[in-house]
Amino acid sequence: MATSKSIRVGLIRCDLHGIYYGALMADHDPLILREKYGGAHFYHYTYYNDARRITVETVEGFEIVRVWDEDRKRAEIVSEILHGRPKVCDAFEQVSEDVDLVFIADCDLEGKDHLKLARPGLEKGVATFVDKPFAYTVADVQQMLALGRTHGAAVMSLSILRSLPEPGLFARRMDEIGGAHFGTIQGGGTHLAGLIHSVSLAQHIFGDGVERVQQMTSRNNATIHLDYGDRDDRPVQGVVINTQPGPPPHCAMYASAFGPKGRIHSPHFDDYLFPFGAAENLKKIRDMVHHGEAQAPEAEMIEAVAVAEASRMSDQRGGEAVQVREVIAGRG
């Protein structure tokens, strides 16, 4: 647990997500951010007549003290954006030295190296946040959780879509249609970096507890059916994730729900909202460090990766439905 006023953060991977979160938790130079990471600046600073006035919520209580990236130049740029305060480390193993939190960022990758990157900090007992996806496989997730338990280190992984406030508000509208009998999620992409957002959005709106996953097309991860079994508190006809609805504006995702009294369609969940979801994640991360335990259900974090892994298996088996519990048990 952090004992100082600010949580000392070691940042692994200085990609767009690294600085996207970093700019919400640490003082920074907005003009250098705009020059070097324009995408983060554009959605954080939407008073376009004032490039120095941040629009979105920031989260206090953090101090980024160490950064590392395979591309050292990128780590140096992030340190420069953060007024040169973080030390640029020569190896990712150094990031977990004398910190309260290791933050592993991941914008576009699939989490195949997350276990490797998380291991040094977890073995030192340092609380760890793993950006989405938690990992490429459930087996790697289980190893990280086991390391955390063994060494007394809280570990958590969340998609921005799981914490974004607007989907939660949309989920509260189900009574309007007599409860959701069927749902859809639109967007996110077939690559695991995007697919995990779609799965997390489905969990946020329709709930966890997916029993079976079936790949519905010959295109890898393009159309996926989530079957909740016979639960009366979940859509009886399941949820379909369409990951390729066409290029959306500002990375927008959408949801629809259908019930005996009608249907409802969500507004945009897009880049203009995503920073607020990131801020909610940071609040949960702050609480994790202070209280010494993850602020998200472990089963749900595992399930998100298991659903994605089950989709890959279903695709490999020609569209055969795959039991999520079997994937989690390592028998998929």
Secondary structure, 3 states (H helix, E strand, C coil): CCCCCCEEEEEECCCHHHHHHHHHHCCCCHHHHHHHCHHHHHHHCCCCCCCCCCCCCCCCCEEEEEEECCCHHHHHHHHHHCCCCCEECCCHHHHHCCCCEEEECCCCCCCCCHHHHHHHHHHCCCEEEECCCCCCCHHHHHHHHHHHHHHCCCEECCCHHHHCHHHHHHHCCHHHHCCCCEEEEECCCCCHHHHHHHHHHHHHHHCCCCCEEEECCCCCCCEEEEECCCCCCCCCCCEEEECCCCCCHHHCEEEEEEECCEEEECCCECCCCHHHHHHHHHHHHHHHHHHCCCCCCHHHHHHHHHHHHHHHHHHHCCCCCEEHHHHHCCCC
